Amino acid sequence: MPPHTIKVKISCYNYSKLISMKRWFSTCLVIILLLGTTSLFAQNYIATLAGNGLQSYSGDGGPATNAQLSGALAVRGDAVGNIYIVDGSNYRLRKVDASTGIITTIAGNGVQGSSGDGGPAVNAAITGGAICIDHSGNIYITDSNRIRKIDATTGLINTFAGTGISGYSGDGGAAISAAFNNLCGLFADTAGNIYICDGGNNAVRKIDHLSNIITTVAGNSIASFSGDGGPAISAALNGPVAVCLDNAGNMYIADNSNRRVRKVPAATVKISTFAGTGGYGVGAGDGGPAVNAVIPSVFDIWADGAGAVFIADYVHTIRKIQGGIINTIAGNAGQGYNGDSIAAVSAQLHYPGSVYADVAGNIFIGDNWNHRIRKISTWGTISTFAGGAPMSFAGDGGPCADAELNLPMNIAVSPANDIYVSDYSNNRIRKINAAGTITTIAGGGSAVSGFGGDGGAATNATLYHPRGISLDAAGNIYFADSRNFRVRKIDAATGTISTVAGNGSSMISGDGLPATDAAIWMPSAVCVDETGNLYIAAGNTVRAISAATSIISTIAGTGGIGYSGDGGPPALATFGEIAGMCRDGNGDLYICDSRFNVVRKISFATGTINTVAGNGYVLTTIEMGNYFYSGGYSGDGGPATDAKLNVPWGIFVDPAETLYIADGSNNMIRTVTADGIIHAFAGNTIPGFNGDGGLATNARLNWPTAMCMKQGSLLIADCGNNRIRKITNPTAVNNVETTIHFSIVPNPSTGLITITTDHNTKFNTIDIYNIVGQKIFHSEEITSPLKMDISNEPTGIYIVSASYGGSSTTQKFVIAR
């Protein structure tokens, strides 16, 4: 089958505001290496259709509260009270002066990358991640499997540790020659030693301040939970994301995927669990021993000088452990933003990813999706310390490729081929007409959050984080106004907006009542059937509104959190959190459960629910009898129900009954064909933006969230990149008769490998790439088996791409010594 080509509309090198959430999953729930075959199938090509990818960045030289920040907001301070902010999606490091409150950029030129060593830090390209500041004021920042250092005196940036190649090596040698895998957290102790969370290697490592020699101080590299009571270096961690030391030198580790904080006392160097049971829940355990508390996702930790340990819990809370007792000190009001100058416990946060306490006792929070640094004073009042200026919005009335989107969360297409986009953080619904012009059709402008406007023009209405979107046969638009706890409708004929479900209460109630009298918790997805019945995904339930009566009822989910019920009635099933939903041509519903990493199908013909993709990935059974589920990536080329997904966010079914899954934290689109086999379709697990004009499987996506079809082309909401991407005339499977399968043994290896096809045929080509995409081997017309020696290459992940007879397949292998 010939390649499908398209015209590239625009290209830009910026990441996303959703990098914060991406880091939650892709650094904390560690990317599991795919060691099976991944078929490329048809050669689908990708391009940008809408959105220029620009982020919100402004305010340098003025008060920090007037600045624009954009996601992934790590925050730390120095000895004199200056605050440093990793402005992640703007690829900059910014500083707020302690005496003036003025914000400036001190590193990063706004271009994603890792370059500029030896020059001024402000001219360098950085990707950015975690930071720490040593006692001399030098700044260290994680950057693409490197640690870079900004000299406090000269302002020059240089690589301090790491080769930039993914792997796990270097212990006992110079840190500059070490290999890391997904660096997450940094900490500088009082002596100047640097501690590193090497997340993908499930280890904490240390660089000695005198010798620059690197060693592992915790973790045995196995992603699991074990070792309490024994030496820290023999223990199993699972996606550690942050590390800190208290004044006594005791080390605390945010063992994220184990949902625990681990402690390594300086005196014994033996590890134990300091907080968390490993179970699920939100805020469970407050007022009691921290070891009995449930911590859904510990994303950052900090120990102050008074013996307290603070936890940034990514489910919108900050918790404090003092004397072994845990309590929530900020964020009890749920996710969102409800203002400042109120008690911190009454405030709303939105995915806080960082926490830091200064010597005066003030607490600083990287409030990621609110694009702010928040501050809790010593008397418990919260305020905005930096950020808070309106976010990016531009382009109405012009070409869609030049527009600025701000987390395009969902997309839909009308029969007239107009595209509708829920522009989440701009609080708008936008329309791209057939000519490619973008306009706002709902939302009041300036990214104002709130509720208002029913009964009037939708363009004058106020929305609050719109998500799912769907059209009925008449062209009326329904969307989930998620933070208003409502579903709203834009009348196709008049442009008037109204509420069709939800009373604004953040609860789940009202079955048997008119839908507008019901309480709907955080609706995420909507779809309308041919007769006008409306289906709403809300929390862990699916509810339906009868077109005939407007009465609402629950058709799936008991309201309890879990993963159960397959083979039985949907109403008796349990879910974790439903992020996406769609209908197929038979009227059946498909549901993405982002918490338990599965896609499930409700068959109305049989009245049953079943899993169609994802294995749920049960890691272990913890002490309290709960199950620990985590995401991963595996299974391409095999049954979809055996595959690992990682926060599936959106689902679409084409007329051929092929399922397209937006595998959010894997940064991929995956397909499930009619035979139940799952395939990689677009993206390559690495978050970012590139690849326009090339193969979709070689492109980088950043947290894709939704898909739809327009005139045979697949549109993708590349949410983290603030773009709509397009694959013209996609083909889910290759129509050529020859399909190539091959094996690599041993895997892992020391570099001596044998590549063998299952039919002992020839390869037309074999190419081998390292993890950063550099080709290290190429050969043509090779007879199987092929024995190779690449032991001169460093340890790490490698990709073999083999072709034969028009079919191309890739497979990953690992060099480990």
C-alpha positions in Angstrom: 0.0 0.0 0.0 1.5 3.4 -0.9 2.2 5.9 1.8 -0.5 8.5 2.5 1.0 12.0 2.2 -0.3 15.3 3.5 0.7 18.9 3.4 2.4 20.2 6.6 0.6 23.3 7.9 3.0 24.4 10.6 5.9 23.2 12.8 6.9 24.5 16.2 9.2 23.2 19.0 7.2 23.8 22.2 5.9 21.3 24.7 2.7 21.7 26.8 0.9 22.8 29.8 0.0 19.2 30.4 3.6 18.2 30.8 2.8 18.4 34.5 0.3 15.6 34.4 2.4 13.7 31.9 5.3 13.8 34.4 3.0 12.4 37.0 2.4 9.3 35.1 5.4 8.9 32.8 8.0 9.6 35.5 6.2 8.2 38.5 4.5 5.3 36.9 7.7 4.3 35.1 7.5 3.5 31.4 7.7 -0.3 31.1 10.0 -1.3 28.3 8.4 -3.0 25.4 10.4 -6.2 24.7 7.9 -7.6 22.2 7.3 -6.9 18.6 5.7 -3.6 17.5 4.2 -3.6 14.1 4.3 -0.4 12.1 1.7 -1.6 9.6 0.6 1.0 7.1 2.9 3.9 6.6 0.7 6.7 8.0 2.0 10.2 7.9 1.2 12.9 10.4 1.0 16.7 10.3 -0.3 19.6 12.4 -3.8 20.8 11.4 -4.5 23.4 14.1 -2.6 25.2 16.9 0.8 26.7 16.8 1.9 25.2 20.1 2.8 28.5 21.7 2.8 28.6 25.5 1.9 31.4 27.9 5.1 33.2 28.8 5.4 36.8 30.0 6.2 39.1 33.0 9.9 39.1 33.2 11.1 42.3 34.9 7.8 42.8 36.7 6.0 41.5 39.8 5.8 37.7 39.8 2.1 37.8 40.4 1.7 39.5 37.0 3.7 36.8 35.1 2.5 33.9 33.0 3.7 30.5 33.9 2.9 27.3 32.1 2.8 23.9 33.7 5.3 21.6 35.4 6.1 24.1 38.1 8.9 22.7 40.2 9.7 25.2 43.0 12.7 25.5 45.3 14.5 28.3 47.3 18.0 29.3 48.1 19.6 30.3 51.5 18.7 34.0 51.1 15.0 33.5 50.2 15.0 33.7 46.4 12.5 31.3 44.8 13.3 29.4 41.7 10.6 28.0 39.4 10.9 25.5 36.6 8.5 27.0 34.1 8.3 23.6 32.4 6.2 24.1 29.3 8.0 27.4 28.6 11.4 25.6 28.9 12.8 28.2 31.2 14.1 28.5 34.8 12.8 31.6 36.5 13.7 33.4 39.7 11.7 35.6 42.0 13.9 38.0 43.9 13.4 37.7 47.7 13.6 41.5 48.3 11.7 42.9 45.3 9.3 40.1 44.2 10.4 40.7 40.6 10.5 37.7 38.3 13.3 37.1 35.7 14.4 34.2 33.5 17.8 32.9 34.5 18.0 29.8 32.2 16.4 28.6 29.0 15.7 30.4 25.7 12.2 28.9 25.3 13.2 26.2 22.9 12.9 22.6 24.1 16.2 20.8 24.0 19.5 20.3 25.7 22.3 22.6 24.3 24.3 25.6 25.1 26.9 24.2 27.5 29.7 26.6 28.2 27.6 29.7 27.5 25.1 31.8 29.5 22.3 29.8 30.9 19.7 32.2 29.5 20.9 31.4 26.0 20.8 27.6 26.5 18.0 25.2 25.3 16.7 23.2 28.2 13.9 20.8 28.7 13.8 21.2 32.5 12.5 19.1 35.3 13.6 19.0 38.9 16.0 21.5 40.5 18.1 22.0 43.6 20.3 24.7 44.9 23.5 24.0 46.8 25.0 26.0 49.7 27.0 28.1 47.3 24.0 29.1 45.3 24.8 26.9 42.3 21.7 25.5 40.6 21.3 22.0 39.3 18.5 21.0 36.9 17.5 17.7 35.3 17.6 17.9 31.5 17.2 14.9 29.1 18.9 12.3 31.1 21.6 14.8 32.2 22.0 17.0 35.2 23.1 20.5 34.3 24.7 23.1 36.6 24.4 26.8 36.5 27.3 28.5 38.2 26.2 31.0 40.8 29.0 33.4 40.0 29.2 33.3 36.2 25.7 32.3 35.2 27.2 29.8 32.7 25.6 26.4 32.2 27.4 23.1 31.8 26.6 19.4 32.0 27.4 18.2 35.5 26.3 14.5 35.3 25.0 12.1 32.6 25.7 11.4 29.0 22.2 12.0 27.8 21.8 8.4 26.7 19.2 6.4 28.5 20.6 3.6 30.6 21.9 2.6 34.0 25.6 2.7 34.4 28.5 4.6 35.9 28.4 3.8 39.6 31.9 4.1 41.1 33.0 6.4 38.3 32.8 10.1 37.3 29.2 11.3 37.3 29.7 13.0 33.9 30.0 9.5 32.4 26.9 8.0 34.1 23.8 6.9 32.3 20.3 7.8 33.7 16.8 6.8 32.8 14.1 9.4 33.4 15.5 11.7 36.0 12.9 13.0 38.4 14.1 14.6 41.7 17.2 16.4 43.0 18.4 17.4 46.4 21.6 19.1 47.6 22.6 18.4 51.2 24.5 20.9 53.4 27.8 19.5 52.3 27.0 19.9 48.7 26.4 16.2 47.8 23.7 15.8 45.1 21.0 13.2 45.5 19.2 12.0 42.4 15.9 10.1 41.8 16.7 8.0 38.8 13.1 7.1 38.2 13.3 4.7 35.3 16.1 2.8 37.0 14.1 2.7 40.3 17.1 4.0 42.2 18.3 6.9 44.2 21.9 7.9 43.4 24.4 10.2 45.0 27.2 12.4 43.6 30.0 13.1 46.1 30.7 16.8 46.3 34.5 16.4 46.5 35.2 13.6 44.0 32.1 13.8 41.7 31.9 10.0 41.9 28.4 8.6 41.6 26.9 5.7 43.5 23.5 4.2 44.2 22.3 4.7 47.7 18.8 3.2 47.5 17.0 0.8 45.2 18.0 -2.4 43.4 16.7 -1.2 40.0 13.7 -3.6 40.2 10.3 -2.0 39.9 8.5 -3.5 42.9 8.0 -3.0 46.6 10.3 -4.9 49.0 13.2 -4.5 51.4 11.8 -2.7 54.4 14.0 -3.4 57.4 17.1 -4.1 55.2 19.8 -2.1 53.5 18.4 0.6 51.2 20.5 -0.5 48.3 18.8 -3.9 48.4 15.3 -2.6 48.5 12.9 -2.4 45.6 11.5 1.0 44.7 8.9 1.7 42.0 9.2 5.0 40.1 10.8 7.2 42.8 10.2 10.8 41.9 11.6 12.9 44.7 14.2 12.8 47.5 15.1 15.0 50.4 17.1 14.9 53.6 16.2 16.4 57.0 18.6 18.2 59.2 19.8 14.9 60.8 20.7 13.5 57.4 17.8 11.1 57.2 16.7 10.5 53.6 13.1 10.5 52.5 12.0 9.0 49.1 8.8 9.7 47.2 8.2 6.1 46.1 5.4 7.1 43.8 4.2 4.0 42.1 4.3 2.2 45.5 2.2 5.0 46.9 4.5 5.4 49.8 7.2 7.6 51.3 10.2 5.6 52.3 12.8 6.6 54.9 16.5 5.8 55.2 17.9 6.9 58.6 21.5 8.2 58.4 22.5 6.1 61.3 21.5 2.7 60.0 21.0 3.1 56.2 18.2 0.6 56.5 15.0 1.5 54.7 11.4 1.5 56.0 8.0 2.8 55.0 7.5 6.3 56.6 4.0 7.0 55.1 1.4 5.2 53.0 -0.1 1.8 52.8 0.1 1.5 49.0 -3.6 1.5 48.7 -6.0 3.8 46.9 -8.1 6.6 48.3 -8.2 10.4 48.6 -7.1 11.9 51.9 -7.7 8.7 53.8 -5.9 8.5 57.2 -5.7 12.1 58.2 -5.3 12.5 61.9 -3.7 9.1 62.3 -0.3 7.5 61.8 1.2 8.3 58.4 2.0 4.6 57.8 -1.7 3.9 57.9 -2.6 6.6 55.5 -3.6 6.2 51.9 -1.5 8.4 49.5 -2.8 8.1 46.0 0.3 9.7 44.3 3.2 11.2 46.2 4.8 13.5 43.6 7.2 15.6 45.7 8.4 15.8 49.3 10.3 18.3 51.5 11.5 18.1 55.0 11.7 21.4 56.9 13.9 22.4 59.8 11.2 21.7 62.4 11.0 17.9 61.8 8.0 18.1 59.5 7.7 16.3 56.1 5.5 17.8 53.4 4.0 15.7 50.6 2.6 17.1 47.3 -0.2 14.6 46.6 -1.1 14.8 43.0 -4.8 14.4 43.7 -4.9 18.1 44.6 -3.7 18.1 48.2 -0.7 19.0 50.3 -0.2 16.9 53.4 2.1 17.3 56.4 3.6 14.6 58.6 4.7 15.8 62.0 5.6 13.4 64.8 4.4 10.5 62.6 0.9 11.9 62.3 -0.4 13.0 58.9 -2.9 15.7 58.0 -4.0 17.7 54.9 -2.9 21.3 55.1 -4.1 22.5 51.7 -6.5 21.4 49.0 -9.4 19.8 50.8 -11.9 21.5 48.5 -11.1 19.4 45.4 -9.5 20.3 42.1 -9.7 23.7 40.5 -9.1 27.3 41.7 -11.4 29.0 44.0 -9.4 32.1 44.9 -6.8 33.3 47.3 -6.6 34.9 50.8 -8.5 32.0 52.3 -7.5 29.2 54.6 -5.3 26.8 52.7 -7.4 23.8 53.8 -10.4 25.4 52.1 -8.5 26.2 48.8 -8.7 24.3 45.6 -5.5 23.1 43.9 -5.1 21.5 40.5 -2.5 18.8 40.3 0.1 20.2 42.7 3.5 18.8 41.6 5.9 20.4 43.9 6.2 21.6 47.5 8.9 23.5 49.4 9.2 25.1 52.8 11.5 28.1 53.5 13.3 28.7 56.7 10.6 31.1 57.9 8.0 28.4 57.7 6.2 29.5 54.5 5.2 26.7 52.2 5.4 27.1 48.4 3.3 24.9 46.0 3.8 24.3 42.3 0.0 24.4 41.4 0.5 23.0 37.9 -2.8 23.3 36.1 -3.6 26.6 37.8 -0.3 27.8 36.3 0.7 29.4 39.6 3.1 29.1 42.5 0.9 29.3 45.6 2.2 30.3 49.1 0.8 29.2 52.5 1.8 31.7 55.2 2.8 30.6 58.6 -0.8 31.4 59.8 -2.3 29.1 57.1 -3.6 31.5 54.5 -3.0 30.7 50.8 -2.1 33.3 48.1 -0.7 33.3 44.6 3.1 34.0 44.8 3.8 33.8 41.1 1.8 33.4 37.9 -1.9 33.8 37.6 -1.9 36.1 34.5 -4.3 35.0 31.7 -3.2 32.1 29.6 -2.6 31.8 25.8 -5.5 32.6 23.6 -5.3 33.9 20.0 -6.2 33.3 16.4 -9.9 33.7 16.1 -10.9 34.7 12.6 -7.7 33.5 11.1 -6.1 30.2 9.9 -6.4 27.5 12.5 -2.7 26.6 12.1 -1.8 30.0 13.6 -4.2 29.8 16.5 -3.2 29.4 20.1 -4.9 26.6 21.9 -4.6 25.9 25.6 -5.0 22.1 26.3 -7.4 21.1 23.5 -9.1 18.2 25.4 -11.6 16.9 22.9 -12.7 17.2 19.3 -15.7 16.3 17.2 -16.7 16.7 13.6 -20.1 17.8 12.2 -21.8 16.4 9.1 -20.7 19.6 7.3 -17.1 18.7 8.2 -16.7 21.5 10.7 -14.3 20.6 13.6 -15.3 21.5 17.2 -12.6 21.7 19.9 -13.0 21.9 23.6 -10.2 24.4 24.5 -10.0 23.3 28.1 -7.8 26.0 29.8 -9.2 28.8 27.6 -12.7 27.8 28.8 -14.0 28.0 25.2 -15.5 25.8 22.5 -13.9 26.6 19.2 -14.9 25.8 15.7 -12.7 25.2 12.6 -14.8 25.5 9.5 -14.2 23.7 6.2 -12.0 26.6 5.0 -9.7 26.2 8.0 -10.8 29.4 9.8 -11.1 29.2 13.6 -13.6 31.0 15.8 -15.0 30.8 19.3 -18.6 29.6 19.5 -18.9 29.3 23.3 -17.1 31.0 26.2 -16.8 34.6 27.3 -13.1 35.3 26.6 -9.9 36.0 28.6 -10.0 32.4 29.8 -12.5 33.4 32.6 -13.6 30.5 34.7 -17.1 30.3 36.1 -20.7 29.6 35.2 -23.1 31.9 33.4 -25.0 32.8 30.2 -27.7 30.2 29.9 -30.5 31.4 27.7 -28.3 33.8 25.8 -25.7 33.7 23.1 -23.1 30.9 23.8 -20.3 33.3 22.9 -21.3 35.4 26.0 -21.4 32.4 28.3 -18.9 31.5 31.0 -17.5 28.0 31.0 -15.1 26.2 33.4 -12.9 23.6 31.8 -15.0 22.1 29.0 -14.0 18.5 28.1 -16.1 15.9 26.1 -18.0 17.1 23.1 -20.6 15.5 20.8 -23.1 16.5 18.2 -26.6 15.2 17.5 -28.2 14.6 14.1 -29.4 18.2 14.0 -26.0 19.6 14.6 -26.6 20.7 18.2 -23.5 20.6 20.3 -23.3 19.0 23.7 -20.3 19.4 25.9 -19.2 18.5 29.4 -18.7 21.7 31.3 -16.6 19.7 33.8 -15.9 22.1 36.6 -19.4 23.5 36.5 -20.7 20.0 37.0 -23.0 20.3 34.1 -23.6 19.2 30.5 -24.5 22.1 28.3 -26.0 22.4 24.8 -25.4 25.0 22.0 -28.4 25.2 19.7 -27.3 24.8 16.1 -30.0 27.1 14.8 -29.9 30.0 17.3 -26.4 29.7 18.9 -28.1 29.9 22.3 -26.6 27.9 25.3 -28.5 26.0 27.9 -27.9 23.4 30.6 -29.3 20.0 29.8 -27.9 18.1 32.8 -26.5 18.9 36.3 -27.5 21.4 38.9 -24.0 22.6 39.7 -23.5 20.4 42.7 -20.3 18.3 43.0 -22.1 15.1 43.9 -23.7 12.1 42.2 -27.4 12.0 42.7 -30.8 12.5 41.1 -31.6 9.3 39.3 -35.2 9.3 38.3 -35.4 13.1 38.2 -35.2 15.6 35.4 -31.6 15.8 34.4 -31.2 19.4 35.2 -32.2 18.6 38.8 -29.5 15.9 39.2 -26.0 16.3 40.6 -23.3 15.2 38.2 -19.7 14.9 39.4 -17.1 16.2 37.0 -18.5 15.1 33.6 -15.7 14.1 31.3 -17.3 12.7 28.2 -20.6 12.9 26.4 -22.2 11.2 23.3 -25.6 11.3 21.7 -27.3 8.4 19.9 -29.5 8.6 16.8 -32.7 9.1 18.8 -31.3 11.9 20.9 -30.5 10.0 24.1 -27.5 11.5 25.8 -24.8 9.5 27.6 -22.6 11.2 30.2 -19.4 9.8 31.7 -19.1 11.3 35.2 -16.5 10.1 37.7 -16.9 6.4 37.9 -20.4 6.1 36.4 -22.2 6.4 33.1 -25.5 8.1 33.1 -28.2 8.4 30.4 -30.8 11.0 29.7 -33.9 9.9 27.9 -34.6 12.0 24.8 -38.4 11.4 25.4 -38.6 12.3 29.1 -35.3 14.2 30.0 -35.1 11.9 33.0 -31.6 10.8 34.1 -30.6 7.3 35.2 -27.3 5.5 35.9 -26.6 2.7 33.4 -23.1 1.7 34.4 -21.2 1.8 37.6 -22.2 1.4 41.2 -20.4 4.6 42.3 -17.7 2.6 44.1 -14.1 2.7 42.9 -12.8 -0.6 41.5 -12.4 -2.7 38.5 -15.0 -5.4 38.5 -18.1 -6.7 36.8 -16.9 -8.0 33.4 -19.4 -10.4 32.0 -22.3 -9.0 34.0 -24.7 -6.1 33.9 -23.0 -2.7 33.5 -24.9 -1.2 36.4 -23.2 -3.7 38.8 -19.7 -2.9 37.4 -17.1 -0.7 39.1 -14.8 1.8 37.5 -11.8 3.9 38.6 -12.2 7.1 36.6 -13.8 7.4 33.2 -11.8 9.8 31.0 -13.3 9.1 27.6 -16.3 7.4 25.9 -17.7 6.8 22.4 -20.3 4.8 20.5 -19.7 2.4 17.7 -21.9 1.8 14.6 -23.9 -0.8 16.6 -24.7 1.7 19.3 -22.4 0.0 21.9 -20.5 2.2 24.3 -16.7 2.1 24.8 -15.2 3.5 28.0 -11.7 4.5 28.9 -10.9 3.8 32.6 -7.9 6.0 33.1 -7.3 4.8 36.7 -7.3 1.1 36.0 -5.8 1.4 32.5 -8.4 -0.5 30.6 -11.0 0.1 27.8 -14.3 -1.6 28.4 -17.3 -2.1 26.1 -21.0 -2.0 27.1 -23.1 -4.2 24.7 -26.7 -3.1 24.7 -27.7 -6.2 22.8 -26.4 -8.5 25.6 -26.7 -6.2 28.5 -23.1 -6.9 29.6 -19.8 -5.2 30.1 -16.4 -6.5 29.1 -12.8 -5.4 28.8 -11.6 -5.1 25.3 -8.1 -3.6 25.8 -5.7 -3.4 28.7 -4.9 -5.9 31.4 -5.3 -3.6 34.4 -1.8 -4.5 35.3 -2.0 -5.7 38.9 1.4 -5.2 40.4 0.9 -6.7 43.8 -1.6 -7.3 46.5 -0.9 -5.1 49.5 -1.3 -5.8 53.1 -4.8 -4.4 53.4 -6.1 -6.5 50.6 -6.3 -3.8 48.0 -4.9 -4.2 44.6 -2.2 -2.0 43.3 -2.8 -1.1 39.6 -0.3 0.7 37.5 0.2 1.6 33.9 2.8 0.5 31.4 3.5 -0.2 27.8 3.6 -3.6 26.3 1.6 -6.1 24.1 1.6 -4.6 20.6 1.1 -7.4 18.1 -0.8 -9.5 20.6 -4.3 -9.7 22.2 -5.4 -6.2 23.3 -6.6 -7.6 26.6 -3.1 -8.7 27.4 -1.5 -5.3 26.7 -0.5 -2.7 29.2 -2.0 0.8 28.7 -1.0 3.9 30.7 -3.8 6.3 31.4 -6.0 5.7 28.4 -7.8 9.0 27.9 -9.8 8.8 24.7 -11.4 6.3 22.4 -12.8 6.3 18.9 -14.3 3.6 16.7 -14.2 3.9 12.9 -16.7 2.4 10.5 -14.5 -0.8 10.1 -14.9 -1.3 13.9 -11.2 -0.5 14.5 -10.7 1.0 17.9 -8.3 4.0 18.3 -7.1 4.5 21.8 -5.4 7.7 23.0 -2.9 6.1 25.4 -2.2 9.3 27.2 0.8 8.7 29.4 2.4 6.4 26.7 2.1 9.4 24.4 0.7 7.2 21.7 -2.3 6.3 19.6 -2.9 2.6 19.6 -5.4 0.6 17.5 -7.3 -2.6 18.2 -8.4 -4.3 15.0 -11.4 -6.5 14.5 -9.4 -9.6 15.4 -8.7 -8.2 18.9 -5.0 -7.5 18.3 -3.5 -4.2 19.5 -1.0 -2.2 17.4 1.1 1.0 17.7 -0.4 3.6 15.3 1.1 7.0 16.2 3.7 8.2 18.6 6.7 6.4 20.1 6.2 6.6 23.9 8.6 9.6 24.1 6.7 12.8 25.0 7.3 15.9 22.9 6.6 17.4 19.5 8.2 16.5 16.3 7.6 14.3 13.2 5.3 16.4 11.0 5.6 15.2 7.5 7.0 11.9 8.6 5.7 8.5 9.7 3.1 8.8 12.5 4.9 6.0 14.4 8.1 8.1 14.5 6.3 11.3 15.6 6.3 12.5 19.2 3.0 13.3 20.8 2.4 14.8 24.2 -0.6 13.3 26.1 -3.1 12.7 23.3 -6.6 12.9 24.6 -9.1 12.4 21.8 -9.6 11.4 18.2 -12.3 11.7 15.5 -12.6 11.2 11.7 -13.0 13.9 9.1 -13.5 12.8 5.5 -11.4 9.7 6.1 -8.6 11.4 8.0 -7.9 10.8 11.6 -7.7 13.9 13.8 -5.9 13.8 17.1 -6.2 16.2 20.0 -2.5 16.4 20.9 -3.4 18.0 24.1 0.0 18.6 25.7 1.3 20.1 22.5 -1.7 22.4 22.1 -2.3 21.2 18.6 -4.7 19.2 16.5 -2.7 16.7 14.5 -4.0 15.0 11.3 -3.2 11.6 9.7 -4.7 11.5 6.1 -6.5 8.3 5.1 -5.1 6.2 7.9 -4.9 2.5 7.6 -4.9 0.5 10.7 -3.3 -2.6 9.2 -1.2 -3.2 6.1 -2.9 -4.9 3.2 0.3 -6.5 1.8 0.4 -10.2 2.3 3.9 -10.4 3.7 4.1 -9.8 7.5 7.5 -9.9 9.1 8.1 -11.2 12.7 11.5 -11.6 14.3 13.1 -12.2 17.6 16.2 -10.8 19.4 18.0 -13.0 21.8 19.3 -12.7 24.4 17.3 -9.7 25.6 18.7 -8.1 27.7 22.2 -8.7 26.4 25.7 -7.5 26.7 25.7 -6.5 23.1 26.1 -9.9 21.4 22.7 -10.6 19.8 21.1 -12.8 17.2 18.2 -11.5 15.1 16.0 -14.3 13.6 12.8 -14.2 11.6 10.1 -16.8 12.3 10.2 -18.1 8.7 14.1 -17.9 8.3 13.6 -15.5 5.4 15.8 -12.6 4.3 15.5 -9.1 5.6 15.4 -6.3 3.1 16.8 -3.9 5.6 17.8 -3.8 9.2 18.4 -0.5 11.1 19.3 -0.1 14.7 18.8 3.1 16.6 19.7 4.2 20.1 17.2 5.8 22.4 17.7 9.3 21.1 17.1 8.3 17.5 20.7 8.1 16.2 21.2 5.2 13.7 24.1 3.0 14.8 23.7 0.2 12.2 22.3 -0.2 8.7 22.4 -3.2 6.3 20.5 -4.5 3.3 19.5 -7.9 2.0 20.5 -9.9 5.1 19.8 -13.6 5.5 18.3 -14.7 8.8 19.7 -15.5 11.4 21.9 -12.4 11.8 24.5 -12.5 14.5 25.8 -9.1 15.6 28.3 -7.7 18.1 27.5 -4.1 19.2 29.0 -4.5 22.7 31.0 -1.3 22.1 27.7 0.6 22.5 26.8 1.9 25.9 24.1 0.3 28.1 20.6 1.4 27.3 17.6 0.9 25.1 17.9 0.2 21.4 15.4 -0.2 18.6 15.7 -2.6 15.7 13.7 -1.8 12.6 13.5 -4.6 10.1 11.7 -4.7 6.7 10.8 -7.4 4.3 8.3 -7.6 1.4 6.7 -4.2 2.2 6.2 -4.9 5.8 8.1 -3.0 8.5 8.4 -4.0 12.2 10.3 -2.7 15.1 11.4 -4.2 18.4 13.2 -2.9 21.4 16.1 -4.6 23.2 18.3 -3.6 26.1 22.1 -3.7 26.5 22.9 -4.3 30.2 26.1 -5.2 31.8 
